């Protein structure tokens, strides 16, 4: 029903944003990576949206890109994956990393996403193999860098800042130890 909503971002929380359009504030549920991306409030934004209508609930979900919105629609079409879990997947794993995990049947990586257990991960692999297209504009990250970024975001750091710190550490030295990468990245963030 709604392709996108463009307006003034008046409020941003970890799980929703309020976008004012013509004096109406739309509460739009968002993935956590959109919150940690550092979108500035009181600036104009465009969120690509999906309206989810349930028996007793109507909710609007928003994403910074069409590819994230399309992925959300694809994920919610899988039995057992609702909107909340789909938001968690998009918020915690870049589309290219998800594509790689699905295509290589890496259940372990999928199970690192909050809300995804072994059975859900296996179902995702079966139902999504060959259906997720990688985003050519998004660079692939290594599983080590991905795990370090997830740890830093959970510690409260901005996702972009965490990814930049990790990238800097990895370009300066070859590290294959997750705790050491997290520690050195924390030093970059201070």
C-alpha positions in Angstrom: 0.0 0.0 0.0 2.8 2.5 0.9 5.9 2.3 -1.2 7.8 4.9 0.9 7.4 7.7 3.3 9.4 10.9 3.0 9.4 13.6 5.6 11.1 15.0 8.7 12.6 12.4 11.1 11.4 13.8 14.4 12.3 10.9 16.7 14.5 7.8 16.5 14.5 4.9 19.0 16.2 1.5 18.7 12.9 -0.1 17.4 11.0 2.7 15.7 11.2 6.1 14.1 8.6 8.9 13.8 8.5 10.6 10.5 6.4 13.7 10.2 4.7 14.2 6.8 2.3 17.2 6.5 1.7 17.5 10.2 1.1 13.7 10.8 3.7 11.7 12.7 4.0 8.1 11.4 5.4 5.6 13.8 7.4 3.2 11.7 9.1 0.1 13.1 12.7 -0.2 12.0 15.6 -2.7 12.2 18.3 -1.9 14.8 20.9 -1.2 12.2 18.9 1.8 11.0 19.0 3.2 14.5 22.7 2.6 14.9 23.5 4.1 11.5 23.3 7.5 13.0 20.4 9.0 11.0 20.1 12.7 12.2 16.8 13.8 13.6 15.1 16.9 12.4 16.3 16.2 8.8 14.4 14.8 5.9 14.5 11.1 5.3 12.9 8.6 3.0 12.0 5.2 4.4 10.8 2.3 2.1 7.9 0.8 3.8 5.7 -2.3 4.2 2.3 -2.3 5.9 1.6 -5.5 7.8 -2.1 -6.1 8.7 -2.9 -8.8 11.3 -6.2 -9.7 12.8 -5.8 -7.4 15.7 -2.9 -5.1 14.6 -1.7 -2.8 11.8 2.0 -1.9 11.7 4.2 0.0 9.4 7.8 -1.2 8.9 10.5 1.0 7.4 13.9 0.5 5.8 16.6 2.7 4.5 16.8 0.8 1.2 14.4 -1.0 -1.2 16.6 -4.1 -1.0 16.2 -4.3 2.8 12.4 -3.8 2.4 12.2 -6.5 -0.2 14.3 -8.8 2.0 11.8 -8.2 4.8 8.9 -9.1 2.6 10.7 -12.3 1.5 11.6 -13.3 5.1 8.1 -12.8 6.3 6.8 -15.1 3.6 8.7 -18.0 5.3 6.7 -20.1 7.7 7.7 -19.4 11.3 9.4 -16.0 10.6 7.2 -13.1 11.6 7.9 -9.4 11.3 9.8 -9.2 14.6 12.2 -11.9 13.6 12.6 -10.5 10.1 13.5 -7.1 11.6 16.1 -8.9 13.8 17.7 -10.6 10.8 17.9 -7.4 8.8 19.1 -5.4 11.8 21.9 -7.8 12.7 23.2 -9.2 9.4 24.1 -7.3 6.2 22.3 -8.7 3.1 25.5 -9.9 1.5 26.5 -11.8 4.7 23.0 -13.3 4.9 23.3 -14.4 1.2 26.6 -16.1 1.9 25.3 -17.9 5.0 22.2 -19.1 3.1 24.2 -20.2 0.0 26.9 -22.0 2.0 24.3 -23.5 4.4 26.0 -22.0 7.4 23.5 -22.6 10.1 26.0 -21.5 12.8 26.2 -18.0 11.4 22.4 -17.7 11.1 22.0 -18.9 14.7 24.0 -15.8 15.9 21.1 -13.6 15.0 18.8 -13.0 18.0 15.6 -15.0 17.6 17.0 -17.6 15.1 17.5 -21.1 16.5 18.8 -24.2 14.7 15.4 -25.1 13.2 14.7 -21.6 12.0 18.1 -21.4 10.5 17.7 -24.7 8.7 14.3 -23.6 7.4 15.7 -20.3 6.1 18.5 -22.2 4.2 15.9 -24.5 2.6 13.4 -21.8 1.7 15.8 -19.0 0.7 18.6 -20.8 -1.2 18.9 -19.0 -4.5 16.3 -16.4 -3.6 18.4 -13.7 -2.0 20.3 -11.5 -4.3 23.5 -9.9 -3.0 23.7 -6.1 -2.9 26.4 -5.0 -5.3 26.7 -1.7 -3.5 27.4 -3.3 -0.1 30.9 -4.7 0.6 31.2 -8.2 1.9 32.5 -8.5 5.5 34.3 -11.4 7.0 32.5 -13.5 9.6 35.2 -12.3 12.1 34.5 -8.6 11.3 30.8 -9.3 11.4 31.0 -10.9 14.9 33.2 -8.1 16.2 30.7 -5.5 14.9 27.8 -7.3 16.5 29.6 -7.4 19.8 30.4 -3.6 19.6 26.9 -2.7 18.7 25.6 -4.8 21.7 28.0 -2.8 23.9 26.2 0.4 22.7 28.5 1.7 19.9 27.2 3.1 16.7 27.3 0.4 13.9 29.1 2.6 11.4 31.7 3.7 13.9 32.2 0.1 15.0 32.6 -1.1 11.4 35.1 1.7 10.6 37.2 0.9 13.7 37.2 -2.8 12.8 38.2 -2.0 9.2 41.1 0.2 10.4 42.3 -2.5 12.8 42.1 -5.2 10.1 44.0 -3.1 7.6 46.8 -2.3 10.0 47.3 -5.9 11.2 46.3 -9.4 10.4 44.2 -10.6 13.3 42.2 -13.9 13.4 41.3 -13.7 17.1 37.9 -12.3 17.9 38.6 -11.0 21.5 41.8 -9.3 20.3 39.9 -7.7 17.3 37.2 -6.4 19.7 39.8 -5.0 22.2 41.8 -3.2 19.5 38.6 -1.9 17.9 37.5 -0.6 21.3 40.8 1.3 21.5 40.0 2.9 18.2 36.6 4.0 19.4 37.9 5.7 22.5 
